[in-house]
Every structure is written in C-alpha cells, then in structure tokens.
C-alpha cells in the first residue's frame, strides 16, 4: 500500500512552487521531480488552502475532499506518478462541488501529468 507523505520543510515547498503547474476551477497542482532516492511506497504530496478561502471548517473540508480523491486514485487506477512531488492548492469553488466532479478533475490532471512526463 502506498503511503501519503506530506512535505515538512519550507525549502521543499519553495522548490516545488518554482516548477510546473496545472490549474483549473477547483485546485492548482504544482509538481516537480524528486531529487532524492525514489521510494515507491511513499507519495510526497501536500494539500494547502489559503486563509482567504474561508473559515477553518471550509478549508478543512476542501483539503479532505482533495485528499480523499487522491487516495481513491491510488487504490483504483494508479495514474499518479510516484517519481514526482506534488502540492495541491484547493480553491473556494471546491467546497460546494460534488466529490464525483472533483474526483474526475483531479484524475484527469494526474493523467495529464503522467502523459506529459512519459
């Protein structure tokens, strides 16, 4: 089983934010190649929402939806490339949207990233 591992240091965040990004109405994904040894059992990913999005309950719900979608993708179809580190910024529109739509959007984004780098 693949574990989700969050980024811990500010330096890691800054390195990834300088790299590639994809954008849509619900979230923005920043991604970059792992510089250290590749561990196929861990996925380096962080879920972030800005305070501007709303109160803590709203921000946490957005992060939970995004994290749940990523976990479902890891279990079902393995379209996430583990050689990369990801940061996902949730947007306010994701709060009211149904999970199925967010799941489809995030799945399509990860497929684009995998095809881009293959």
N, C-alpha and C positions, 0 to 999 in steps of 0.2 A: 504494500500500500504506500502511496506517495504522500508525504507529509507536507503541509503548507508551512513555510518558514518565513517569518516577517523580517524585513530589514531593520537593523538596530541602530546603525550609526548615521549621523548626518552626512558624512562623507559618501556613504553608499547611495543615499538619496540624491545628492548633488551630481554624482557621476551618471546616474541613470537619467536624470532630468535633462542632461545635456545631449542625450542620444535621440533615437527615433520616437515618434509618437503617432498615434491614430486617435481620431476624435469622432464622436457622434453626439446625439442629443442627451444621452443618459450618463456617459462617462468618457474619460480620456485615458488611454493606455500609453504609458511611457515604457520603453523596453530597450535593453542593451545586453550584449553578450557577456556571459560570466567570465571574469578574468582568472578566477581561481580554479582549482581542480573540480571537475564535474561530478556531482553526486546525484545519481539517477533516482535516489529515493526522496529527495527534497525539491520542492518548488519554491524558489525565492520570489515572494510576491507580497506587496503591502497594499492595503486598502485605505484610502485617505478621503476625507471630506473637509471642506473649508468651513469655518465658522459662519461665513456669510450664507451658507445653505439654510441654516435654521437652528432650532434648539437641539439639544443633545439627543433627545429621543428620535427626532427626524434623521439626524446624521447617522446614528447607530443603526437605524432601520435600513438606510441606504447601504451601509457597509455590510450588514448581514445579508441583504439580497445579493450583493455582488459576490461575497464570499461563498454563499450557498451555490450560486451559479457556477463558479469556478470548481467547487468540489464535485458538483454533478457532472461537469465536463470531464474531470479527471477520472471519475468512476466509469462513465459510459464510453466515451469515444477517443480519449487520449489525443485530442487535437492541440494540446498545449506543448510547446517545445520546452523541455526542461533545461536546455542549454542557455536559456535567457533568464534575466531578472526583470520583473515587471513591477510597475507602480500603477495602480488604478485610482484615479480621482473620480469620485462619484459626484454627480450633479443633482440639482434640486428636482429636476423632472423625473428622476428615477424613483422618487419617494411614492408618487401616486400611480406609477405604471405597474401593470401586472407582471408577475415574476416570469411568466412564459415569454413575454416580449423581451424582457431584459436578458433572459437566458439565450434566446435566439440571437440577439445583437452581440452579446459577448462571445458566443460560439463562433459567429461569423468573423468577428475581429481576430480571434485567435487563429482561425483558419487562414485569414489573410496574412497574418504574421508568419505562420509556418510556411506558406507558399512563397512569401517574399524572400525568406532566408534559405529556401531549399535549392 
